[in-house]
Amino acid sequence: MGELAKLPNIAKKLETQLAEVGITTGQALRSVGSREAWLRIFERDSSACLMRLSALEGALRGVRWHYLDEETKKELKAFYHQHKGKSK
């Protein structure tokens, strides 16, 4: 496992998916942000869920996704539902 696996919430599968969309370092993930990273994954895997989006945001903040504040969770949920219906 690589550098990304050292971040909270990033297990082997998510690390692999990130690499498949060109994100292989923590810096790269910070540069694109959780939402763009999730959109790239979602484009390839329409099963990408809200928990995966939350995991990415938590990784950027250095916390388990369960501990994201309520406002952030609300924003992520709205973003997820906005894009969920656009799967192939």
N, C-alpha and C positions, 0 to 999 in steps of 0.2 A: 504494500500500500504506500501511496505517495504522500506528498505534503498536505494535500487537501484532507486526508483522513485524520490529520492531527487536529482539525477543527471540530467543534461540537457538531453533532448531528450528521456528519459525513461518514457514512459507512461505505463499504466496497462498491455496492451497486450505484449509489449516487456519485461517488468519485468517478466510476467508469462512465456514467452518463455525462458528467461534466467534461471529461476528457474527450468524449465523442463530439462535443459541441465546441471544442477548442479552449476549454477552461481547465488549465492544469496546475495552477498555483493559486495561493490565497490572494496574491496581488491581482491576478487576472479576475478572480471572483469579485474582489472589491471594485475593480474598474468597471465591470459590467453591471454589478448589483444583482440582488436576488431575483428581482422581477424579470430582468432580461435573461438571466441564466435559466430561470424556470421556463420562459417562453421558448428558448432554444431547445430545451429538453422536451417540452410539450409538443413542439413541431415534429419531433421524431417519435414521441411516445405519448399518445393521447390519454394514456392512463395516469399521467403525471397529476398528482392530487394536491389538495390544499396543504396536507402535511408536508409534502416535498417542498413546496414553496416556503412554508414556515420553517422548515429545516434549514433551507438556504439563508433565510433572513437571520435565524438564530446563529448560524455559523459565522455570519458577518459581524454579529454583535458579541460573539464569544459566549453564548449561552445556549442551553438546551431550549428547543423551540417551545416547550411547555411554559417557560418562564418569560416569554415575550409579554409586554404590557398589553392591556386590553385594547387600547387604541390601535396599536400596531396589528394585532390579530384582526380587528375589525377592517382595517385598511387592506390587509392581505386577502381577507375573505371576499371583499368587494372586487378586488383585482382578479381574483380567481374566478369568480362568477361572471365577470365581464368577459373573460376569455374562454371559459369552459365550453360554451356553445359554438366556438369556432373550430372545433377539432374536425379532422378530415373524416 
